[in-house]
Amino acid sequence: MRVHLVYCHPSETSFTAAVRDRALAGLHAAGHDVRVSDLYADGFVPELSAWERTNHLAPPETKPDIAEYAANLRWCEALVLVYPTWWAGQPAMLKGWIDRVWVAGVAYELPEGANRIRPRLHNIRRIVAITTHGSTKFVNALEGEGGKRIVTRSLRVLCSKRARTTWIALYNIDRSTDARRAAHLARVEQAMCELH
């Protein structure tokens, strides 16, 4: 498969970086064609500008800052997001990537006179979110799992009608053991080896 992995963490020594490395190891072992976007290393600007907001329906060609990211979305069959969950959702950098790249002409279209958007990323058949949570699964459920809903509902509906989502999360990482973290890394690599 053609896989686009989007990585979002500011520290190269983080557990999330280790997760990214194991995900890539699994994807490469399975023979997938992989492109990686490292949002922090790229210096991605997450803020949606006033011009972008005013011109949100303008063609993506008028937004050269997102051209490579848009091309990767149009190219891939599977999207893998690797990030920590902060404040019950995606980090601001990743949320900004969604705000700025999943735009009209890339992720959807809104025809003249229509009141509903139409999905455009029919090429994406799989979305995988790989994340960590400081709190327990129970606490996340109480909070409503906003980050999970963005991936499994909001992003998915702009992809293939048959797109499937996979949620791979390590909950309660703040109190996890070395053994639990090692098991999570093994689970991530295996899941990427089996991605289809």
C-alpha positions in Angstrom: 0.0 0.0 0.0 0.9 3.6 -0.3 1.2 4.9 3.3 1.5 8.4 4.5 2.8 8.6 8.1 2.3 11.9 9.8 4.4 12.3 13.0 3.8 15.0 15.5 6.0 15.4 18.6 8.6 18.1 19.4 11.2 15.8 21.0 13.2 13.2 19.2 13.9 11.4 22.5 10.2 11.0 23.3 8.3 7.7 23.6 6.3 8.9 20.7 9.5 9.0 18.6 10.1 5.4 19.5 6.5 4.6 18.5 7.1 6.3 15.1 10.3 4.2 14.6 8.5 0.9 15.3 5.6 1.9 13.1 8.0 2.6 10.3 9.8 -0.7 10.9 6.6 -2.6 10.6 5.5 -0.7 7.4 8.9 -1.2 5.7 9.0 -4.9 6.8 5.6 -5.4 5.1 6.9 -3.7 1.9 4.6 -0.7 1.9 5.6 2.4 0.0 5.9 5.0 2.8 6.1 8.8 2.9 6.7 10.6 6.2 5.8 14.1 7.3 7.4 15.2 10.5 5.5 18.3 11.4 7.9 19.8 13.9 11.0 19.0 11.9 9.3 20.5 8.8 8.6 23.7 10.7 5.0 23.3 9.8 3.0 26.4 10.7 -0.3 25.2 12.3 -2.0 28.6 12.5 -4.8 29.1 10.0 -4.2 32.6 8.7 -6.9 35.2 8.3 -6.4 34.9 4.5 -6.8 31.1 4.6 -10.0 31.4 6.6 -11.5 34.0 4.3 -10.5 32.0 1.3 -11.1 28.5 2.6 -12.9 27.5 -0.6 -10.2 28.8 -2.8 -8.3 26.1 -4.9 -5.4 24.5 -3.1 -3.1 25.8 -5.8 -3.5 29.2 -4.2 -2.0 27.8 -0.9 1.6 26.7 -1.8 2.6 26.2 1.9 0.4 23.0 2.0 1.2 21.7 -1.5 3.4 18.8 -0.4 1.1 17.8 2.4 -1.9 17.9 0.1 0.0 15.8 -2.5 0.7 13.2 0.1 -3.0 13.0 1.1 -4.0 12.6 -2.5 -1.3 9.9 -3.1 -1.8 7.6 -0.1 -4.1 4.7 0.4 -3.5 4.6 4.2 -2.9 7.4 6.6 -1.1 6.7 9.8 -1.0 9.4 12.5 1.5 9.1 15.3 1.1 11.6 18.1 0.6 12.0 21.9 -2.9 13.0 23.1 -2.7 16.3 25.0 -5.7 17.8 26.7 -8.0 15.0 25.4 -7.1 15.7 21.7 -4.5 16.1 19.0 -1.6 18.5 19.7 -2.1 21.9 18.3 0.5 21.2 15.6 -1.5 18.2 14.3 -4.8 20.0 14.6 -3.4 22.8 12.6 -2.3 20.3 9.9 -5.9 19.1 9.8 -7.2 22.7 9.7 -4.8 23.8 6.9 -4.4 20.7 4.8 -7.9 19.0 4.8 -9.3 21.9 2.8 -11.6 22.4 -0.1 -10.1 21.0 -3.3 -8.1 18.5 -1.3 -10.3 16.7 1.3 -13.7 17.9 0.1 -15.6 20.1 -2.3 -18.6 22.3 -1.8 -20.2 22.9 -5.2 -21.9 26.2 -6.0 -25.4 26.2 -4.3 -24.8 23.0 -2.4 -25.2 22.9 1.4 -23.2 19.7 2.0 -19.6 19.0 1.3 -18.6 16.1 -0.9 -15.6 13.9 0.1 -12.6 13.9 -2.3 -10.1 11.6 -0.6 -11.6 8.4 -2.0 -8.0 7.0 -2.3 -7.7 6.7 1.5 -9.0 3.3 2.6 -7.4 3.1 6.0 -6.7 5.6 8.8 -4.6 4.5 11.8 -4.2 6.7 14.8 -1.3 5.7 17.2 -1.3 7.7 20.3 -0.7 7.8 24.0 -2.8 9.2 26.9 -1.6 10.3 30.3 -4.9 9.3 31.8 -6.8 6.0 32.0 -9.2 4.7 29.4 -12.0 5.4 31.9 -11.1 9.1 32.3 -10.8 9.4 28.5 -14.3 7.9 28.1 -15.6 10.4 30.6 -14.0 13.3 28.7 -15.7 12.0 25.5 -12.6 11.0 23.6 -12.7 14.1 21.3 -9.4 13.2 19.6 -10.6 9.8 18.7 -13.9 11.2 17.3 -11.9 13.6 15.1 -10.1 10.6 13.5 -12.9 8.0 13.4 -15.7 10.3 12.4 -14.6 13.7 11.0 -11.6 12.6 8.9 -13.0 9.2 7.9 -16.1 10.6 6.2 -13.9 12.6 3.8 -12.2 9.3 2.6 -13.4 6.2 0.8 -16.9 5.1 1.7 -15.3 1.9 2.9 -12.5 3.5 4.8 -11.7 1.7 8.1 -10.1 3.3 11.1 -7.9 1.7 13.7 -7.2 3.2 17.1 -4.0 2.1 18.8 -3.6 3.8 22.2 -1.5 3.3 25.3 -3.6 4.7 28.1 -2.2 5.7 31.5 1.3 6.1 30.1 2.2 8.3 33.1 2.0 5.3 35.3 3.0 2.6 32.8 5.8 0.2 33.3 8.7 -0.6 31.0 7.0 -3.9 30.1 3.7 -2.1 29.2 5.6 0.4 27.0 7.6 -2.4 25.3 4.4 -4.4 24.7 2.8 -1.3 23.1 5.8 -0.8 20.8 5.6 -4.5 19.7 1.8 -4.1 19.1 2.4 -1.0 16.9 5.0 -2.7 14.8 2.8 -5.8 14.4 -0.2 -3.8 13.4 1.8 -2.0 10.8 3.1 -5.3 9.5 -0.5 -6.5 9.1 -1.8 -3.2 7.6 -3.9 -3.9 4.5 
